[in-house]
Every structure is written in structure tokens, then in C-alpha cells.
């Protein structure tokens, strides 16, 4: 086989592979399940995650209670800043039926435990090791807070750092009657 013919065959094979890759990508994009964006009023997706002590926390176990669901990471500065305020409000509202579920995004137990101990946080912290809960709640920016009312429906979705005043107002809004 001469060089010219060999080059043509190689180019044809490469073009065929590229065409197949493009067609496959278009097919996958067109047929993949779209994750529904959550909105206020939607049923909050149920999940079960384990806290730093090994206890399982399932969202549906909090039915009839308000849940302040906060997504965060130790490397996220606004997350770090809001943690003491969340803890203060948790101490005020827990006896009134409002619970905090603090969902760390895929960090190690050691990192999260050290962070919790450093800030002396008392609310339950669970770790979303494979980011499945983060994906179910369409969280793309941290910190993110989802307020779940006693009926298990989403009351509010908030992205960004929170102050004591915001947190108190949010917790008040999901307090059981």
C-alpha cells in the first residue's frame, strides 16, 4: 500500500470515530433524564444520610417538623461565617419543632469533625459523600438553604450567606403550629 492510500485510510478511520463520538454525545444529551428543578411548594426529595456520630437522618423522619436544610463546605467562606448564627438559632428553635440538617458536601469525616469542634456546633451534621442529595436538590452554589415545612414541602430556597436575622425569620416561617 502506498503512503497516500495509507494516509487516506487513517484519516477516514479517524473521521469515522469522531463522527460516532459526536452522534453518541448528541444522542445522550437528547435522551438523558432531565433533573426537575425544585420550586417552592414542591415535595422535598427524601434522603437518608449519616451524621458524624454514625446516626442516620432521613428527611421523612422529620414529618410534622420544620427542617432548615443547609448545604455547605469548610472551604466556603460564607458557609463558615453563617455557621455560628445557625447554631445560635438552632438552640432557640429546636424545642419549637424546627430542626437543622447541615449537609456537608463530600468532605472527610475528619475535616468536618474538626470544623464542628472548632466552632463548637451542636446541630446535626451529615455528609453527602457522593453528592446525590446535592444533585437531588439542584444545589450548584454554596451555601444553599432549603426550608422544608412540617408537611414536607419546600417553603423557600435561598443561596448565599445568612445572618442571625435571616435565619430566625426563616426558622419562624417553618415552625409547626
N, C-alpha and C positions, 0 to 999 in steps of 0.2 A: 504494500500500500504506500503510495507516495505521500509526502508530507502534507500537501494541500488537502487531500482526501481525509487524512487522519485528523487534521485541524477542523474540517467541516463536521466530521462525526462527533468530535469532542464538543464543539460549540452547540450542535444540535442536542446532545445529551444534557448539557448544562442548561440550555433554554427550556428543555422539557421539564427538568427538575424545578426550575424557577417558576414555570407556568403552573405546575402541580402545586407548589407551595402557595402561590397566590390564590389559586382556586380553593384550596383547603382553608386558607385564612378567611376568605370571603364566606365560605360555607359555614364555618364555625361561628363567625360573627353573626350571621343571619339566623342561625338556628339555636344559639345558646339561650338558656332561660334568663330572662331579664329579672334582676332583683327589684322587687317593688320598693319604691321609695316610701318610707313611712311618713305618715301625716298625723296631725293632731286628730284624735278620735279613733284612730286605728287600734286594734287589739295589739298590745305589746307582745312581740315574739317571746315565747317561753324559752328558758335555757337553764342549765344547771352547771355551776362552776364551783370549784373548791377553794376555800379560804386558806390562809396561811397556817391555820391550826388543823387542817385536814377535814373540816366540816363542809358538807355540801350545801349550797344555797341555790334553790330553784325559785325562779321568779314567781311561779304559780303558787308557791307556799305562802306568799305574802298577800294573797287574795283578801280583800276586805281592809287592807292597809295601804297607805301611800308609800311609794318607793321612789327615792331620789337616786337615780341610776347615773353614776358619774364615770366617764371613761377618761383615762389619764396615763401618763408615763412619768417616771422620775426625772427624765431628761427635759421635760416640758416645763419651762419657767412659769407660765401662768397656772399650770396644774399645781406646782409646788406652792405657789403663792396662795391659792384658794384652799388648800388642804386644812390649815388651822381653822379657817372660818367654817368649813363644812363640819369639822369636828365640834366646834362650839355649838352650832345649830343642831347637830345630831343629838348632843347632850340635852338640849332643850325640848326637842320634838319627839324623841324616841318613845317616851312614855305616853305621847299623844297619838301613837299609831303611825308615825312617819319613820320609815327605815331608810338607811343609806346602804346602797350596794355600790361599792367602789370597785370598778373594773379596770385593773391594770392591763396594759396591752403588751403581752408576750415578753415580759422580763422575768428574770430568775427569782425564785423564792428568796434567795439570799439578798439580792438587791432590794426587793420590795420590803422584806422584813427589816432590813437595816434602815430603810427610809421611814417606815412606820414607827420604829423605835426612836429614831432621831427626833421625829416630830410628836411623839407620844400620842399617836392617833388611836382612837377607841372603836371606831366603826369597822364593820366587816370589810375586808379587802380580799377580793378574788382575782385570780389571774387568768386572762383569756389567752392561754398558751398558743393556740393555733389561729387566733383572730376570728373565730367563727361567730362569736357574739358581736364583735365589732362590725363584721360584714352584715350580719342579720339586721343590725340597727343602722346600716349605711353610714357609719362614722368614718369621716375622712380627715377631720381636723381635731386636734386635742387642745384643750379639754372640751369635752362634749357632755352635756347633761340632758337626760331624758326623764321627764316627770311622769310617773305611772300612777294613775288614780286608783282608789280602792276597788273599782270594777275591772282593773287590769287594762284600762285603755290609756293611750298616750294623751297626756294633758298639755305638755309643752316639750319642745325640742330646742335646746339652746347650745350654741357653740361659742366658746370663749371663756375667759376667766370670770369668776363670780366674786362678789363682795358679801359680807355678812348680811347686808340689807337684802340683796337679791335672793340669797339662799333662804333667809327667813320668809320672805314673801312667797317663794316657790314652795317651800315646805308647808306653809299655811294653806296654799291652794290645793294641796293633795291630802290634807288631813281628813281622816274619816269623820263623819258627822256624829 
